[in-house]
Amino acid sequence: MRSVAAATAVAGLLAASDASAVTEVRASAGAGMAVCTTKYKVIGRVVAVRRPAWKDGSVARPDSPVDHYVHRGDVLVSCIDAIARTERGPAYRKCGRTGSVWRVVRGGQIPATCVRRI
């Protein structure tokens, strides 16, 4: 039930946000009634979990405020991806790779290049 509420909240934010910054949010929970069990292991040394600023809409940016930090080996749960596409290419360069996908985790969002699915 919590994942349905989270997906609904993100969809509501998308409707109210700037459409050029955010193009898609996917929920991998399936029918919406399943419990989120997709786990990711942090592969970066120390990675910031960022909250999108009020002006950024629903997708974080590399300069968004930091909520907290996670460390290599920590396990996070995420069922929602936030995709930020720009005209200039990838949205960020983190953990040695470029990317546009942010994983929505407890406390904010983390670059998908810094986690690996387990």
Backbone torsions as a table, in degrees:
resi	resn	phi	psi	omega
1	MET	NA	-35.4	-179.7
2	ARG	-65.3	-37.9	-179.8
3	SER	-67.8	-32.6	176.8
4	VAL	-66.0	-42.5	179.1
5	ALA	-65.4	-39.6	179.2
6	ALA	-65.8	-42.6	179.5
7	ALA	-65.5	-38.2	178.2
8	THR	-66.2	-41.3	179.5
9	ALA	-65.1	-41.8	178.9
10	VAL	-66.2	-40.7	178.4
11	ALA	-63.0	-37.7	177.2
12	GLY	-65.6	-39.8	177.3
13	LEU	-65.6	-37.2	179.0
14	LEU	-63.5	-39.1	-179.0
15	ALA	-65.0	-32.0	-177.4
16	ALA	-92.1	-9.6	-174.2
17	SER	-93.8	176.7	178.3
18	ASP	-71.0	123.2	-175.2
19	ALA	-72.8	-18.6	-178.8
20	SER	-76.4	-27.1	-177.9
21	ALA	-83.9	-32.0	-176.1
22	VAL	-122.3	130.3	180.0
23	THR	-113.3	-23.2	-174.4
24	GLU	-163.0	143.1	169.5
25	VAL	-131.4	127.5	-178.6
26	ARG	-113.6	140.5	172.4
27	ALA	-109.4	123.2	-178.8
28	SER	-94.4	17.2	-178.9
29	ALA	-80.5	-6.0	176.8
30	GLY	85.4	-117.9	-175.3
31	ALA	-75.2	-7.1	177.8
32	GLY	97.0	-17.4	-179.5
33	MET	-98.4	-10.4	-179.6
34	ALA	-75.3	150.2	177.5
35	VAL	-80.3	140.2	-179.6
36	CYS	-71.0	117.6	-179.9
37	THR	-128.1	10.4	-179.8
38	THR	-76.9	117.6	-176.0
39	LYS	-108.8	145.1	179.1
40	TYR	-129.5	141.4	177.7
41	LYS	-105.9	133.6	-179.3
42	VAL	-72.5	127.3	179.7
43	ILE	-108.2	-12.0	176.0
44	GLY	-79.6	161.1	-178.2
45	ARG	-66.0	-62.7	173.9
46	VAL	-135.7	124.8	-174.1
47	VAL	-124.1	135.7	178.8
48	ALA	-83.5	134.8	170.4
49	VAL	-95.5	117.5	-172.3
50	ARG	-108.2	143.5	173.5
51	ARG	-100.9	133.4	177.9
52	PRO	-62.7	136.8	175.1
53	ALA	-68.7	158.7	-176.4
54	TRP	-58.3	-31.6	-177.7
55	LYS	-83.2	-13.3	-176.7
56	ASP	-86.9	-8.6	-177.4
57	GLY	84.9	-133.8	-174.2
58	SER	-108.9	4.8	179.1
59	VAL	-119.6	133.2	179.9
60	ALA	-69.9	163.1	174.5
61	ARG	-126.9	164.7	179.2
62	PRO	-60.2	-20.2	178.9
63	ASP	-106.3	14.3	176.2
64	SER	-69.1	156.9	-179.3
65	PRO	-61.5	141.7	-179.9
66	VAL	-85.8	129.9	176.1
67	ASP	-87.0	-50.8	176.4
68	HIS	-162.3	176.7	-179.9
69	TYR	-115.0	148.8	171.8
70	VAL	-121.2	157.4	-174.0
71	HIS	-119.4	160.6	-179.8
72	ARG	-52.5	131.4	179.1
73	GLY	97.0	-16.8	177.2
74	ASP	-64.4	145.8	179.3
75	VAL	-108.0	128.7	-179.6
76	LEU	-119.7	154.0	176.7
77	VAL	-111.0	130.5	179.7
78	SER	-149.6	132.2	176.1
79	CYS	-121.3	-2.0	-176.1
80	ILE	-124.5	133.9	174.9
81	ASP	-108.2	138.9	172.4
82	ALA	-114.8	126.3	-175.4
83	ILE	-112.2	121.5	179.6
84	ALA	-111.6	111.8	178.6
85	ARG	-108.4	141.6	177.9
86	THR	-124.8	163.0	178.8
87	GLU	-70.8	-24.5	-176.3
88	ARG	-88.0	0.7	179.6
89	GLY	117.3	-144.9	-176.7
90	PRO	-60.1	151.4	-177.3
91	ALA	-81.4	-23.7	-177.9
92	TYR	-155.0	166.7	170.1
93	ARG	-131.1	106.0	-177.8
94	LYS	-137.1	145.5	178.1
95	CYS	57.0	34.2	174.7
96	GLY	83.3	4.3	-179.7
97	ARG	-138.9	157.7	175.7
98	THR	-95.5	154.9	179.8
99	GLY	-169.7	173.1	178.5
100	SER	-129.3	-5.9	-175.8
101	VAL	-97.5	132.0	174.5
102	TRP	-114.5	134.8	174.6
103	ARG	-90.1	129.7	178.6
104	VAL	-85.5	116.0	-178.6
105	VAL	-124.4	175.8	178.7
106	ARG	-61.8	124.2	178.5
107	GLY	98.9	-14.7	-179.8
108	GLY	158.1	-136.8	-176.8
109	GLN	-135.1	148.4	-178.9
110	ILE	-129.8	142.7	179.0
111	PRO	-61.2	136.5	-178.5
112	ALA	-67.8	-20.6	179.2
113	THR	-73.3	-12.0	-177.6
114	CYS	-100.7	2.3	179.4
115	VAL	-132.1	156.1	177.1
116	ARG	-130.1	134.8	180.0
117	ARG	-68.4	137.0	177.3
118	ILE	-119.8	NA	NA
